[in-house]
Amino acid sequence: MDNMVKFSGDARVRYYNTDNDGTENDKGLGEYRVRLGATAKVNDKSSLYARITSGSQLFSAGNASATIENVYLNTKILSLDTRIGRQDYDLGQGMLAGSGSTAILNGVSVRNGGFMAFGGKEATSATTMDNAYGAQYAFAFAPITVSYLNDGDNNYYAASTSFDLIPGLKISGEYAKNDTLDANAFQHKPYLENQ
C-alpha cells in the first residue's frame, strides 16, 4: 500500500511523582498515550493525513478511549508547504505550543525553509475555541529560533536555542514572555545523546 496509504504511529508511557503541597494526595502517577496516523497520496503535490489518539490516559483510570486528533490536507501553494485542516503545531521547544502539549489548530499553516506562519481556531477547553495565529523563524546562520503566538487575548514571544556543547552533550534553552499578563518563563535542558 506504499503508493496509496502509509501508516505511522507512536506510543508513550511515563511515570511522574507529584509533591505540590505535602498533603496525602501527593502520589506517583503513570500514564500512556497511543497514536496511529495514516497518509493517503492524492497527487504528486498533495496528500491527506489523519491521526487518532488515546490522549494522555492514567493507568489507574481504566476508561480507554480514542479520538480523531488530526485531519488535514498537505499541499504545495506557490512555493509554500501548506496544511489545511485540524493540525498540531510546534513553536520553539514547546513552551508556547507543542512538544506534548494540546496545541491543536483548526486552520491553515504555511512553511518555507526556516519560516512558518499559521492562523485559525484553537480549542482552549472542551467547549471554547479562541482565535490563534502566529509565526516562527529559525535562523540559518545560528541555532536560534524566534516565535510569536497570539492566542485569544494573549500575546506570547519566545526565543530558543539548541546546540552540541561537545560531541554527545547537547544543551538547549528557551525564554518566553507573555506581554498581556506581564509574565515570563525559561527552561534549559542539558542532556547526553546516545551514541
VEXLOKOL-39903 format. One record per residue (C-alpha): residue number from 1; residue in one letter; x, y, z negated. Coordinates in Angstrom, 3 decimals. Layout:
N
<rec num="NUM" residuo="a" px="X" py="Y" pz="Z"/>
...
This chain:
195
<rec num="1" residuo="m" px="0.000" py="0.000" pz="0.000"/>
<rec num="2" residuo="d" px="3.081" py="2.298" pz="0.148"/>
<rec num="3" residuo="n" px="1.802" py="4.034" pz="3.268"/>
<rec num="4" residuo="m" px="-1.613" py="4.700" pz="1.692"/>
<rec num="5" residuo="v" px="-1.588" py="4.792" pz="-2.126"/>
<rec num="6" residuo="k" px="1.269" py="4.852" pz="-4.652"/>
<rec num="7" residuo="f" px="0.677" py="4.153" pz="-8.319"/>
<rec num="8" residuo="s" px="2.726" py="5.505" pz="-11.212"/>
<rec num="9" residuo="g" px="2.341" py="5.631" pz="-14.950"/>
<rec num="10" residuo="d" px="3.919" py="6.127" pz="-18.331"/>
<rec num="11" residuo="a" px="3.340" py="5.106" pz="-21.914"/>
<rec num="12" residuo="r" px="4.473" py="6.813" pz="-25.109"/>
<rec num="13" residuo="v" px="4.495" py="5.556" pz="-28.683"/>
<rec num="14" residuo="r" px="5.612" py="7.826" pz="-31.508"/>
<rec num="15" residuo="y" px="5.649" py="7.938" pz="-35.269"/>
<rec num="16" residuo="y" px="5.887" py="11.028" pz="-37.429"/>
<rec num="17" residuo="n" px="5.534" py="11.876" pz="-41.095"/>
<rec num="18" residuo="t" px="3.696" py="14.939" pz="-42.330"/>
<rec num="19" residuo="d" px="4.663" py="16.748" pz="-45.502"/>
<rec num="20" residuo="n" px="2.838" py="20.040" pz="-45.260"/>
<rec num="21" residuo="d" px="1.686" py="20.760" pz="-48.780"/>
<rec num="22" residuo="g" px="2.844" py="17.919" pz="-51.026"/>
<rec num="23" residuo="t" px="-0.672" py="16.513" pz="-51.531"/>
<rec num="24" residuo="e" px="-1.720" py="12.890" pz="-51.358"/>
<rec num="25" residuo="n" px="-2.966" py="13.486" pz="-47.800"/>
<rec num="26" residuo="d" px="0.633" py="13.589" pz="-46.560"/>
<rec num="27" residuo="k" px="1.434" py="10.354" pz="-44.734"/>
<rec num="28" residuo="g" px="3.094" py="8.774" pz="-41.757"/>
<rec num="29" residuo="l" px="1.116" py="8.615" pz="-38.541"/>
<rec num="30" residuo="g" px="1.553" py="6.514" pz="-35.430"/>
<rec num="31" residuo="e" px="0.060" py="7.442" pz="-32.067"/>
<rec num="32" residuo="y" px="0.180" py="6.342" pz="-28.460"/>
<rec num="33" residuo="r" px="-0.619" py="7.719" pz="-25.008"/>
<rec num="34" residuo="v" px="-1.014" py="5.797" pz="-21.741"/>
<rec num="35" residuo="r" px="-1.337" py="7.496" pz="-18.332"/>
<rec num="36" residuo="l" px="-1.922" py="5.974" pz="-14.884"/>
<rec num="37" residuo="g" px="-1.699" py="8.039" pz="-11.709"/>
<rec num="38" residuo="a" px="-2.391" py="7.382" pz="-8.027"/>
<rec num="39" residuo="t" px="-1.204" py="9.383" pz="-4.996"/>
<rec num="40" residuo="a" px="-3.008" py="8.942" pz="-1.671"/>
<rec num="41" residuo="k" px="-1.470" py="10.298" pz="1.531"/>
<rec num="42" residuo="v" px="-3.875" py="12.445" pz="3.576"/>
<rec num="43" residuo="n" px="-1.441" py="13.500" pz="6.334"/>
<rec num="44" residuo="d" px="2.233" py="14.463" pz="6.717"/>
<rec num="45" residuo="k" px="1.726" py="17.680" pz="4.707"/>
<rec num="46" residuo="s" px="-0.966" py="16.712" pz="2.204"/>
<rec num="47" residuo="s" px="-1.750" py="14.152" pz="-0.490"/>
<rec num="48" residuo="l" px="-4.371" py="13.668" pz="-3.183"/>
<rec num="49" residuo="y" px="-3.370" py="12.877" pz="-6.773"/>
<rec num="50" residuo="a" px="-5.478" py="11.634" pz="-9.688"/>
<rec num="51" residuo="r" px="-4.458" py="10.574" pz="-13.209"/>
<rec num="52" residuo="i" px="-6.378" py="9.001" pz="-16.072"/>
<rec num="53" residuo="t" px="-5.126" py="9.129" pz="-19.646"/>
<rec num="54" residuo="s" px="-5.920" py="7.734" pz="-23.054"/>
<rec num="55" residuo="g" px="-4.854" py="11.059" pz="-24.567"/>
<rec num="56" residuo="s" px="-2.906" py="11.002" pz="-27.830"/>
<rec num="57" residuo="q" px="-4.655" py="8.349" pz="-29.936"/>
<rec num="58" residuo="l" px="-3.871" py="7.430" pz="-33.544"/>
<rec num="59" residuo="f" px="-3.239" py="3.701" pz="-34.072"/>
<rec num="60" residuo="s" px="-5.490" py="3.848" pz="-37.125"/>
<rec num="61" residuo="a" px="-8.415" py="5.451" pz="-35.241"/>
<rec num="62" residuo="g" px="-9.466" py="2.329" pz="-33.311"/>
<rec num="63" residuo="n" px="-11.504" py="4.290" pz="-30.742"/>
<rec num="64" residuo="a" px="-9.557" py="3.979" pz="-27.485"/>
<rec num="65" residuo="s" px="-10.943" py="5.917" pz="-24.546"/>
<rec num="66" residuo="a" px="-9.839" py="7.167" pz="-21.142"/>
<rec num="67" residuo="t" px="-10.496" py="10.442" pz="-19.351"/>
<rec num="68" residuo="i" px="-9.612" py="11.924" pz="-15.978"/>
<rec num="69" residuo="e" px="-6.807" py="14.365" pz="-16.694"/>
<rec num="70" residuo="n" px="-5.680" py="15.491" pz="-13.222"/>
<rec num="71" residuo="v" px="-7.253" py="15.586" pz="-9.772"/>
<rec num="72" residuo="y" px="-5.596" py="17.831" pz="-7.199"/>
<rec num="73" residuo="l" px="-4.573" py="18.282" pz="-3.586"/>
<rec num="74" residuo="n" px="-0.855" py="18.724" pz="-2.840"/>
<rec num="75" residuo="t" px="-0.285" py="20.561" pz="0.439"/>
<rec num="76" residuo="k" px="2.018" py="22.999" pz="2.220"/>
<rec num="77" residuo="i" px="0.703" py="26.532" pz="2.881"/>
<rec num="78" residuo="l" px="3.239" py="28.570" pz="4.830"/>
<rec num="79" residuo="s" px="6.495" py="27.625" pz="3.058"/>
<rec num="80" residuo="l" px="4.855" py="27.157" pz="-0.356"/>
<rec num="81" residuo="d" px="4.258" py="23.799" pz="-2.049"/>
<rec num="82" residuo="t" px="0.653" py="24.259" pz="-3.198"/>
<rec num="83" residuo="r" px="-1.534" py="22.382" pz="-5.679"/>
<rec num="84" residuo="i" px="-5.281" py="22.974" pz="-5.752"/>
<rec num="85" residuo="g" px="-7.438" py="21.417" pz="-8.488"/>
<rec num="86" residuo="r" px="-7.109" py="20.169" pz="-12.070"/>
<rec num="87" residuo="q" px="-3.396" py="20.009" pz="-12.916"/>
<rec num="88" residuo="d" px="-0.993" py="20.224" pz="-15.821"/>
<rec num="89" residuo="y" px="1.708" py="22.861" pz="-15.726"/>
<rec num="90" residuo="d" px="5.031" py="23.324" pz="-17.471"/>
<rec num="91" residuo="l" px="6.700" py="26.593" pz="-18.388"/>
<rec num="92" residuo="g" px="10.319" py="26.663" pz="-19.531"/>
<rec num="93" residuo="q" px="10.935" py="23.931" pz="-22.066"/>
<rec num="94" residuo="g" px="7.365" py="23.727" pz="-23.279"/>
<rec num="95" residuo="m" px="6.886" py="26.401" pz="-25.940"/>
<rec num="96" residuo="l" px="4.348" py="28.236" pz="-23.776"/>
<rec num="97" residuo="a" px="2.908" py="25.274" pz="-21.871"/>
<rec num="98" residuo="g" px="3.814" py="21.705" pz="-21.035"/>
<rec num="99" residuo="s" px="6.197" py="19.125" pz="-22.483"/>
<rec num="100" residuo="g" px="3.427" py="17.095" pz="-24.054"/>
<rec num="101" residuo="s" px="1.015" py="19.953" pz="-24.670"/>
<rec num="102" residuo="t" px="-2.541" py="20.011" pz="-23.362"/>
<rec num="103" residuo="a" px="-1.858" py="22.703" pz="-20.748"/>
<rec num="104" residuo="i" px="-4.366" py="21.716" pz="-18.054"/>
<rec num="105" residuo="l" px="-5.224" py="24.284" pz="-15.387"/>
<rec num="106" residuo="n" px="-8.258" py="24.232" pz="-13.106"/>
<rec num="107" residuo="g" px="-6.852" py="26.380" pz="-10.325"/>
<rec num="108" residuo="v" px="-4.018" py="26.896" pz="-7.860"/>
<rec num="109" residuo="s" px="-0.247" py="26.782" pz="-8.272"/>
<rec num="110" residuo="v" px="2.442" py="27.529" pz="-5.684"/>
<rec num="111" residuo="r" px="6.145" py="26.680" pz="-5.743"/>
<rec num="112" residuo="n" px="9.138" py="27.587" pz="-3.623"/>
<rec num="113" residuo="g" px="12.665" py="26.839" pz="-4.845"/>
<rec num="114" residuo="g" px="13.008" py="28.144" pz="-8.405"/>
<rec num="115" residuo="f" px="9.794" py="30.224" pz="-8.212"/>
<rec num="116" residuo="m" px="6.366" py="29.074" pz="-9.426"/>
<rec num="117" residuo="a" px="3.107" py="31.027" pz="-9.843"/>
<rec num="118" residuo="f" px="-0.346" py="29.848" pz="-10.907"/>
<rec num="119" residuo="g" px="-3.842" py="31.052" pz="-11.712"/>
<rec num="120" residuo="g" px="-7.189" py="29.623" pz="-12.742"/>
<rec num="121" residuo="k" px="-9.033" py="28.487" pz="-15.862"/>
<rec num="122" residuo="e" px="-7.580" py="26.623" pz="-18.836"/>
<rec num="123" residuo="a" px="-9.570" py="24.715" pz="-21.446"/>
<rec num="124" residuo="t" px="-8.984" py="26.305" pz="-24.852"/>
<rec num="125" residuo="s" px="-11.451" py="23.960" pz="-26.579"/>
<rec num="126" residuo="a" px="-13.917" py="21.237" pz="-25.605"/>
<rec num="127" residuo="t" px="-16.472" py="23.890" pz="-24.581"/>
<rec num="128" residuo="t" px="-14.437" py="27.023" pz="-23.737"/>
<rec num="129" residuo="m" px="-12.444" py="27.972" pz="-20.633"/>
<rec num="130" residuo="d" px="-10.217" py="31.062" pz="-20.502"/>
<rec num="131" residuo="n" px="-8.552" py="32.714" pz="-17.542"/>
<rec num="132" residuo="a" px="-4.900" py="31.735" pz="-17.291"/>
<rec num="133" residuo="y" px="-2.251" py="32.957" pz="-14.881"/>
<rec num="134" residuo="g" px="1.475" py="33.407" pz="-14.850"/>
<rec num="135" residuo="a" px="4.796" py="32.825" pz="-13.141"/>
<rec num="136" residuo="q" px="8.200" py="31.349" pz="-13.718"/>
<rec num="137" residuo="y" px="11.616" py="31.762" pz="-12.106"/>
<rec num="138" residuo="a" px="14.653" py="29.500" pz="-12.554"/>
<rec num="139" residuo="f" px="17.811" py="31.354" pz="-11.562"/>
<rec num="140" residuo="a" px="20.063" py="29.517" pz="-9.105"/>
<rec num="141" residuo="f" px="23.301" py="31.135" pz="-10.340"/>
<rec num="142" residuo="a" px="22.820" py="30.410" pz="-14.073"/>
<rec num="143" residuo="p" px="20.955" py="27.809" pz="-16.182"/>
<rec num="144" residuo="i" px="18.301" py="30.352" pz="-17.223"/>
<rec num="145" residuo="t" px="14.543" py="30.220" pz="-16.695"/>
<rec num="146" residuo="v" px="12.167" py="33.117" pz="-17.430"/>
<rec num="147" residuo="s" px="8.413" py="32.579" pz="-17.811"/>
<rec num="148" residuo="y" px="5.239" py="34.648" pz="-18.183"/>
<rec num="149" residuo="l" px="1.786" py="33.421" pz="-19.223"/>
<rec num="150" residuo="n" px="-1.466" py="35.321" pz="-19.670"/>
<rec num="151" residuo="d" px="-3.944" py="33.043" pz="-21.434"/>
<rec num="152" residuo="g" px="-7.232" py="34.739" pz="-22.285"/>
<rec num="153" residuo="d" px="-6.293" py="37.900" pz="-24.179"/>
<rec num="154" residuo="n" px="-2.715" py="36.813" pz="-24.949"/>
<rec num="155" residuo="n" px="0.473" py="37.766" pz="-23.080"/>
<rec num="156" residuo="y" px="3.444" py="35.432" pz="-23.555"/>
<rec num="157" residuo="y" px="7.046" py="35.785" pz="-22.354"/>
<rec num="158" residuo="a" px="9.827" py="33.208" pz="-22.651"/>
<rec num="159" residuo="a" px="13.442" py="32.619" pz="-21.660"/>
<rec num="160" residuo="s" px="15.127" py="29.227" pz="-21.837"/>
<rec num="161" residuo="t" px="18.411" py="27.563" pz="-21.003"/>
<rec num="162" residuo="s" px="19.846" py="24.056" pz="-20.897"/>
<rec num="163" residuo="f" px="23.400" py="23.022" pz="-20.058"/>
<rec num="164" residuo="d" px="26.083" py="20.414" pz="-20.745"/>
<rec num="165" residuo="l" px="28.360" py="21.657" pz="-23.516"/>
<rec num="166" residuo="i" px="30.719" py="18.755" pz="-22.880"/>
<rec num="167" residuo="p" px="30.031" py="15.587" pz="-20.855"/>
<rec num="168" residuo="g" px="27.317" py="13.657" pz="-22.680"/>
<rec num="169" residuo="l" px="26.341" py="16.519" pz="-25.020"/>
<rec num="170" residuo="k" px="23.559" py="18.766" pz="-23.768"/>
<rec num="171" residuo="i" px="22.311" py="21.866" pz="-25.567"/>
<rec num="172" residuo="s" px="19.077" py="23.677" pz="-24.825"/>
<rec num="173" residuo="g" px="17.141" py="26.547" pz="-26.329"/>
<rec num="174" residuo="e" px="14.101" py="28.705" pz="-25.748"/>
<rec num="175" residuo="y" px="12.823" py="32.023" pz="-27.084"/>
<rec num="176" residuo="a" px="9.176" py="33.052" pz="-26.699"/>
<rec num="177" residuo="k" px="7.224" py="36.195" pz="-27.582"/>
<rec num="178" residuo="n" px="3.502" py="36.907" pz="-27.787"/>
<rec num="179" residuo="d" px="3.031" py="40.658" pz="-27.229"/>
<rec num="180" residuo="t" px="-0.655" py="40.578" pz="-28.145"/>
<rec num="181" residuo="l" px="-0.068" py="39.131" pz="-31.636"/>
<rec num="182" residuo="d" px="3.420" py="40.657" pz="-32.040"/>
<rec num="183" residuo="a" px="4.841" py="37.199" pz="-32.793"/>
<rec num="184" residuo="n" px="7.932" py="35.357" pz="-31.593"/>
<rec num="185" residuo="a" px="9.499" py="31.909" pz="-31.923"/>
<rec num="186" residuo="f" px="12.579" py="29.996" pz="-30.852"/>
<rec num="187" residuo="q" px="13.770" py="26.419" pz="-30.635"/>
<rec num="188" residuo="h" px="17.112" py="24.791" pz="-29.960"/>
<rec num="189" residuo="k" px="17.914" py="21.174" pz="-29.238"/>
<rec num="190" residuo="p" px="21.436" py="19.822" pz="-29.173"/>
<rec num="191" residuo="y" px="21.325" py="16.161" pz="-28.164"/>
<rec num="192" residuo="l" px="23.513" py="13.375" pz="-26.864"/>
<rec num="193" residuo="e" px="22.757" py="11.828" pz="-23.495"/>
<rec num="194" residuo="n" px="23.104" py="8.099" pz="-22.976"/>
<rec num="195" residuo="q" px="25.920" py="7.268" pz="-20.606"/>
